Amino acid sequence: MKIAIDGPAGAGKSTVAQRVAKRLGMLYVDTGAMYRAATLTALTRGCSIEDEQCLRDLLDTIDLTLEIHDGMQRVYVDGEDVTEAIRSLEVTRRVSTVAAHPLVREKLVDMQRRIASRKNVVMDGRDIGTSVLPDAELKVFLTASIEERARRRLQELEQKGVKAEYGELLRDIEERDRKDSEREIAPLKQAKDAVLVDTTGCSIDEVVDRIVCLHREKI
Ligand code: C5P
Protein backbone atom coordinates (compact mmCIF):
# COMPACT_ATOMS: atom_id res chain seq x y z
CA MET A 1 0.00 0.00 0.00
CA LYS A 2 1.32 3.42 -0.92
CA ILE A 3 -0.12 6.78 0.01
CA ALA A 4 1.15 9.89 -1.80
CA ILE A 5 0.65 13.28 -0.17
CA ASP A 6 1.67 16.26 -2.28
CA GLY A 7 1.04 19.96 -2.03
CA PRO A 8 2.55 23.43 -1.79
CA ALA A 9 4.94 24.67 0.90
CA GLY A 10 3.61 24.92 4.43
CA ALA A 11 0.36 23.05 3.80
CA GLY A 12 1.08 20.79 6.79
CA LYS A 13 2.03 17.76 4.72
CA SER A 14 4.73 16.42 7.04
CA THR A 15 2.70 16.71 10.24
CA VAL A 16 -0.33 15.13 8.61
CA ALA A 17 1.60 12.43 6.72
CA GLN A 18 3.53 11.48 9.86
CA ARG A 19 0.32 11.02 11.86
CA VAL A 20 -1.45 9.13 9.07
CA ALA A 21 1.54 6.76 8.86
CA LYS A 22 1.44 6.18 12.62
CA ARG A 23 -2.32 5.48 12.60
CA LEU A 24 -2.02 3.01 9.72
CA GLY A 25 1.26 1.39 10.83
CA MET A 26 3.05 2.48 7.68
CA LEU A 27 6.48 4.01 7.12
CA TYR A 28 6.57 7.80 6.79
CA VAL A 29 8.96 9.24 4.19
CA ASP A 30 9.51 13.01 3.96
CA THR A 31 11.07 13.49 0.53
CA GLY A 32 11.50 17.26 1.04
CA ALA A 33 14.00 16.38 3.77
CA MET A 34 16.14 14.62 1.15
CA TYR A 35 16.29 17.71 -1.09
CA ARG A 36 17.00 19.79 1.99
CA ALA A 37 19.84 17.48 3.09
CA ALA A 38 21.35 17.72 -0.41
CA THR A 39 21.13 21.53 -0.20
CA LEU A 40 22.68 21.73 3.26
CA THR A 41 25.53 19.44 2.23
CA ALA A 42 26.20 21.53 -0.89
CA LEU A 43 26.31 24.69 1.21
CA THR A 44 28.63 23.24 3.85
CA ARG A 45 30.95 21.49 1.40
CA GLY A 46 31.34 24.36 -1.04
CA CYS A 47 29.40 23.01 -4.00
CA SER A 48 27.48 25.68 -5.93
CA ILE A 49 23.72 25.14 -5.93
CA GLU A 50 23.76 26.04 -9.64
CA ASP A 51 26.34 23.36 -10.49
CA GLU A 52 24.28 20.30 -11.35
CA GLN A 53 27.21 17.92 -11.89
CA CYS A 54 28.91 18.94 -8.63
CA LEU A 55 25.63 18.34 -6.77
CA ARG A 56 25.21 14.92 -8.37
CA ASP A 57 28.80 13.91 -7.62
CA LEU A 58 28.27 14.99 -4.04
CA LEU A 59 25.08 12.92 -3.77
CA ASP A 60 26.91 9.92 -5.23
CA THR A 61 29.54 10.10 -2.49
CA ILE A 62 27.58 10.94 0.66
CA ASP A 63 25.64 8.51 2.80
CA LEU A 64 22.14 9.99 3.12
CA THR A 65 19.85 8.02 5.43
CA LEU A 66 16.39 8.48 6.88
CA GLU A 67 15.48 6.80 10.16
CA ILE A 68 12.33 6.80 12.24
CA HIS A 69 12.66 7.43 15.98
CA ASP A 70 9.48 7.55 18.09
CA GLY A 71 7.42 7.99 14.93
CA MET A 72 9.51 11.03 13.83
CA GLN A 73 11.81 10.96 10.84
CA ARG A 74 15.46 11.87 11.42
CA VAL A 75 17.91 12.62 8.62
CA TYR A 76 21.61 11.73 8.61
CA VAL A 77 24.43 12.71 6.24
CA ASP A 78 27.52 10.56 6.69
CA GLY A 79 26.28 9.64 10.15
CA GLU A 80 25.69 13.24 11.28
CA ASP A 81 22.16 14.08 12.42
CA VAL A 82 21.06 17.05 10.28
CA THR A 83 17.34 16.89 11.09
CA GLU A 84 17.24 20.39 12.59
CA ALA A 85 19.91 21.98 10.39
CA ILE A 86 18.00 21.25 7.17
CA ARG A 87 15.11 23.45 8.39
CA SER A 88 17.23 26.64 8.43
CA LEU A 89 16.10 29.72 6.52
CA GLU A 90 19.17 29.50 4.30
CA VAL A 91 18.43 25.93 3.23
CA THR A 92 14.71 26.75 2.78
CA ARG A 93 15.52 29.64 0.46
CA ARG A 94 17.88 27.57 -1.72
CA VAL A 95 16.33 24.14 -1.81
CA SER A 96 14.07 24.79 -4.84
CA THR A 97 17.10 25.63 -6.98
CA VAL A 98 18.80 22.35 -6.02
CA ALA A 99 15.57 20.37 -6.52
CA ALA A 100 15.12 21.69 -10.07
CA HIS A 101 18.25 19.86 -11.38
CA PRO A 102 17.38 16.64 -13.25
CA LEU A 103 20.53 14.82 -12.05
CA VAL A 104 19.66 15.58 -8.43
CA ARG A 105 16.07 14.41 -8.86
CA GLU A 106 17.14 11.24 -10.66
CA LYS A 107 19.28 10.19 -7.71
CA LEU A 108 16.78 11.05 -4.97
CA VAL A 109 13.73 9.68 -6.80
CA ASP A 110 15.59 6.41 -7.24
CA MET A 111 16.19 6.26 -3.46
CA GLN A 112 12.51 7.10 -2.81
CA ARG A 113 11.26 4.34 -5.13
CA ARG A 114 13.60 1.82 -3.57
CA ILE A 115 12.27 2.59 -0.08
CA ALA A 116 8.66 2.35 -1.35
CA SER A 117 9.34 -0.99 -3.05
CA ARG A 118 10.21 -2.59 0.30
CA LYS A 119 7.61 -1.09 2.64
CA ASN A 120 4.09 0.28 2.91
CA VAL A 121 4.70 4.01 2.84
CA VAL A 122 3.08 7.36 3.34
CA MET A 123 5.33 9.60 1.26
CA ASP A 124 5.04 13.36 1.12
CA GLY A 125 6.50 15.80 -1.39
CA ARG A 126 5.65 17.66 -4.58
CA ASP A 127 5.75 14.97 -7.30
CA ILE A 128 4.95 11.74 -5.48
CA GLY A 129 1.53 11.19 -7.07
CA THR A 130 2.55 12.47 -10.50
CA SER A 131 6.01 10.99 -10.87
CA VAL A 132 7.63 9.04 -8.01
CA LEU A 133 4.75 6.66 -7.24
CA PRO A 134 2.21 7.05 -10.06
CA ASP A 135 0.61 3.75 -8.96
CA ALA A 136 0.01 4.84 -5.36
CA GLU A 137 -3.35 3.48 -4.18
CA LEU A 138 -4.27 6.79 -2.57
CA LYS A 139 -3.15 10.24 -3.68
CA VAL A 140 -3.93 13.37 -1.73
CA PHE A 141 -3.19 16.94 -2.77
CA LEU A 142 -3.05 18.91 0.46
CA THR A 143 -3.38 22.65 0.34
CA ALA A 144 -4.44 25.71 2.35
CA SER A 145 -4.68 29.42 1.63
CA ILE A 146 -1.30 31.15 1.36
CA GLU A 147 -2.19 33.39 4.32
CA GLU A 148 -2.93 30.40 6.52
CA ARG A 149 0.26 28.66 5.43
CA ALA A 150 2.34 31.74 6.28
CA ARG A 151 0.56 32.08 9.66
CA ARG A 152 1.28 28.43 10.50
CA ARG A 153 4.94 28.80 9.53
CA LEU A 154 5.20 31.92 11.72
CA GLN A 155 3.68 30.07 14.67
CA GLU A 156 6.01 27.11 14.15
CA LEU A 157 9.07 29.39 14.13
CA GLU A 158 7.87 31.36 17.15
CA GLN A 159 7.45 28.12 19.08
CA LYS A 160 11.09 27.34 18.31
CA GLY A 161 12.06 30.81 19.52
CA VAL A 162 13.01 31.96 16.00
CA LYS A 163 12.09 35.55 15.07
CA ALA A 164 10.34 35.89 11.73
CA GLU A 165 8.14 38.34 9.91
CA TYR A 166 4.76 37.32 8.46
CA GLY A 167 5.09 39.28 5.19
CA GLU A 168 8.54 37.89 4.52
CA LEU A 169 7.42 34.31 5.20
CA LEU A 170 4.46 34.81 2.86
CA ARG A 171 6.75 36.05 0.08
CA ASP A 172 9.22 33.18 0.65
CA ILE A 173 6.42 30.61 0.41
CA GLU A 174 5.04 32.24 -2.74
CA GLU A 175 8.47 32.26 -4.35
CA ARG A 176 9.19 28.62 -3.47
CA ASP A 177 5.80 27.50 -4.83
CA ARG A 178 6.44 29.46 -8.02
CA LYS A 179 9.85 27.82 -8.55
CA ASP A 180 8.51 24.36 -7.69
CA SER A 181 5.52 24.74 -10.04
CA GLU A 182 7.44 26.23 -12.95
CA ARG A 183 10.39 23.86 -13.11
CA GLU A 184 10.60 21.64 -16.16
CA ILE A 185 11.01 18.31 -14.45
CA ALA A 186 8.31 16.90 -12.17
CA PRO A 187 6.78 20.24 -11.16
CA LEU A 188 4.43 20.69 -8.24
CA LYS A 189 1.05 19.70 -9.63
CA GLN A 190 -2.06 17.89 -8.49
CA ALA A 191 -2.21 14.39 -10.02
CA LYS A 192 -5.38 13.79 -12.05
CA ASP A 193 -6.44 11.01 -9.69
CA ALA A 194 -5.55 12.84 -6.45
CA VAL A 195 -8.16 13.94 -3.92
CA LEU A 196 -7.91 17.65 -3.15
CA VAL A 197 -7.96 18.35 0.59
CA ASP A 198 -8.08 22.03 1.55
CA THR A 199 -7.00 22.33 5.18
CA THR A 200 -7.78 26.03 5.61
CA GLY A 201 -9.58 26.33 8.94
CA CYS A 202 -9.21 22.60 9.72
CA SER A 203 -7.43 21.06 12.69
CA ILE A 204 -4.66 18.50 12.12
CA ASP A 205 -6.88 15.78 13.61
CA GLU A 206 -9.68 16.56 11.16
CA VAL A 207 -7.32 16.29 8.20
CA VAL A 208 -5.75 13.06 9.48
CA ASP A 209 -9.22 11.54 10.01
CA ARG A 210 -10.24 12.48 6.49
CA ILE A 211 -7.18 10.81 4.95
CA VAL A 212 -7.57 7.69 7.11
CA CYS A 213 -11.21 7.52 5.89
CA LEU A 214 -10.11 7.88 2.27
CA HIS A 215 -7.62 5.05 2.84
CA ARG A 216 -10.36 2.83 4.29
CA GLU A 217 -12.46 3.39 1.18
CA LYS A 218 -9.56 2.10 -0.90
CA ILE A 219 -9.01 -1.20 0.93
O1 C5P B 1 8.50 19.60 1.79
P1 C5P B 1 9.56 20.65 1.97
O2 C5P B 1 9.01 22.03 2.08
O3 C5P B 1 10.51 20.33 3.07
O4 C5P B 1 10.40 20.58 0.60
C1 C5P B 1 11.49 21.41 0.39
C2 C5P B 1 11.70 21.57 -1.10
O5 C5P B 1 12.16 20.36 -1.68
C3 C5P B 1 10.50 21.99 -1.93
O6 C5P B 1 10.26 23.39 -1.92
C4 C5P B 1 10.90 21.49 -3.33
O7 C5P B 1 11.77 22.42 -3.96
C5 C5P B 1 11.71 20.24 -3.01
N1 C5P B 1 10.92 19.02 -3.15
C6 C5P B 1 10.75 18.52 -4.43
N2 C5P B 1 10.13 17.32 -4.59
C7 C5P B 1 9.67 16.64 -3.56
C8 C5P B 1 9.80 17.16 -2.25
C9 C5P B 1 10.42 18.37 -2.10
O8 C5P B 1 11.16 19.14 -5.39
N3 C5P B 1 9.09 15.45 -3.75
Residues whose N, C-alpha, C, O or C-beta is under 5 A from the ligand:
A	BS01	C5P	A9 T31 G32 A33 Y35 V95 S96 A99 D124 G125 R126 D127 R176 D180
